[in-house]
Amino acid sequence: MTIRVGILFEFPSLNGGEHSMLSVVRQLRDTFDFHALAPESGPLANALAELQIPHTPFSVRDASGTKRPADEILIDLEQHQRTLKTGILHANSLSMARLTGQLKNNSCRTGHLRDIMRLNRSVVSDLNHNKRLVAVSQAVRDFHHQQGLDAARCEVIYNGVDIEAFRPAQRTDRCHLISPAIGDEDFVVLSVGQICLRKGQQVTAQAVCELLKHRTDIHLVIVGERFSAKQESRDYEDSLRQIFAAAGVSEHLHLLGYRDDIPQLMNAADLLVHSAHQEPFGRVLLEAASSGLPIIATDVGGTAEMLHDGVEATLVRANESGDLAAAIRQAMDSPV
């Protein structure tokens, strides 16, 4: 009898965690009967429909976006468990793993840890009530173990990458993909990820503007959206434009928002820069490596478990725009 696995998703969006889980589903769908519990609509729901994965609407927030009471969420989740008859309920994020850890039944519950963040004792206790946990890197496992996570129930399983989608190819049409302002001989620095303080796009912007004082053939292309509505997050996104405007080089910044053609954009770029302040295990780095795109990344979190400095990538200190500018300059002067 095929085991039914319920996968509990927190967000309606398609970011690294969602893409990583969907890649697992594609590989194992002939072995397990997958059923998603996820927000009713959005990019994730569309991807589930495309993959023909059964989807039961479930959200920790109400229609207004307000977080529902914890007791109400747990009652709802237990009802879905009974209805779907799941043999395993897997939480795709730390927040959802805390939720599954609070369930009072004897079902098999597992969860993914994709974040490096401070947790209080109550959260750690909830996580420890899952049967098994998956950390996306040793850095993630070690960090949470130091906070009291039961290491015996936590395994490190690295994210994978679709090597058919992300592979070296001839350079695609930059004018069509990005902007007519970018010429064939220009140097395109690509940044991919949610626009937020943790991802450190501001440091990349500062580094590129420093280089633009001495040469005019560099363009920064930022792919990703800002999901937080907090004022500090709005200000952070605005600061990217302001950095280029203050330097008088606004035409060298290209904010593309959400894109579903990342493989093509990687083939159009000359360099991927990932200047995150913290990174549990950046999926975009795997995608760039698989695409044959040179990489500069900050030496934080699980990055060094994936990429070796001076071999698969150049690793620099976090929050050091001068170091990053020097690394980009070296990449420009010594193209692969």
Buried (B, 14 or more C-beta within 10 A) or exposed (E): EEEBBBBBBBBBBBBBBBBBBBBBBEEEBEEBBBBBBBBEEBBBBEBBEEBEBBBEEBBBBEEEEEEEEEEEBBEBBBEBBEEBEBBBBBBBBBBBBBBBBBBEEEBBBBBBBBBBBEBEEEBBBBBBBBBBBBBBBBBBBBBBBEBBBBBEBBEBEBBEBBEEEBBEEEEBEBEEBBBEEBEEEBBBBBBBBBBBBBBBBBBBBBBBBBBBEEEEBBBBBBBBBBEBEEEEBEEBBEBBEBBBEEBEBEEBBBBBEEBEEBBBBBBBBBBBBBBBBBBBBBBBBBBBBBBEBBBBBBBBBBBBBBBEEEEBBBBBEBBBBEBBBBBBBEBBEEEE
